[in-house]
């Protein structure tokens, strides 16, 4: 069975193993809070329902810390990505 990168990344996130996503990247691992924020945003950006995805403007506000990043959706909502 062919594994999808998005499924694997979501599984890692939901299992609390986001360090696996950036294995051997010391810069990313050195700022775990920022890494987690970026992955939260990324999961929102691949949401199955396009109307639930943040706009690029909102993504920028989340990355810059002007807007709080909500918890990402349940993984079942993004499992059927084409």
C-alpha positions in Angstrom: 0.0 0.0 0.0 1.3 3.4 -0.9 1.6 5.8 2.0 0.8 9.5 1.6 3.2 12.1 3.0 0.2 14.0 4.4 -1.1 10.9 6.3 2.3 10.2 7.7 2.8 13.8 8.9 -0.6 13.8 10.5 0.0 10.5 12.2 3.3 11.8 13.6 1.6 15.0 14.8 -1.3 13.1 16.5 1.1 10.7 18.1 3.2 13.6 19.4 6.2 12.6 17.4 6.8 15.7 15.3 10.5 15.4 15.8 10.4 12.5 13.3 9.2 14.8 10.6 12.4 16.9 10.8 14.9 14.2 11.8 18.5 15.4 11.7 17.4 19.0 11.3 19.0 20.5 14.4 17.7 24.0 13.6 14.1 22.8 13.5 14.5 20.7 16.6 16.1 23.5 18.5 12.8 25.5 18.5 10.2 22.9 19.2 7.4 25.4 20.0 7.9 27.1 16.6 8.1 23.7 14.9 4.8 22.6 16.4 3.2 25.9 15.4 4.3 25.4 11.8 3.0 21.9 11.7 -0.3 22.9 13.2 -0.7 25.5 10.4 0.4 23.0 7.7 -2.3 20.6 8.8 -4.9 23.3 8.5 -3.6 24.1 5.0 -4.2 20.5 3.8 -7.8 20.3 5.2 -10.0 18.2 3.0 -12.7 20.9 3.0 -11.2 23.8 1.1 -13.4 26.3 2.9 -11.8 25.3 6.2 -8.3 26.1 5.0 -6.8 29.4 6.1 -6.1 32.1 3.6 -2.5 33.0 2.9 -3.1 36.3 4.8 -4.3 34.3 7.9 -1.4 31.9 7.6 1.0 34.9 7.7 -0.7 36.3 10.7 -0.5 32.9 12.5 3.2 32.5 11.6 3.9 36.1 12.8 2.1 35.5 16.1 -0.7 38.0 15.5 -3.4 35.3 15.4 -3.5 32.2 17.7 -3.2 28.9 15.8 -6.2 26.7 16.7 -5.8 23.0 17.2 -5.7 21.2 13.9 -8.8 19.2 12.8 -9.2 15.5 13.3 -7.1 13.4 10.9 -10.1 11.8 9.3 -11.0 15.1 7.6 -7.8 15.1 5.6 -7.4 11.4 4.8 -9.0 11.5 1.4 -6.7 14.0 -0.2 -6.3 13.4 -3.9 
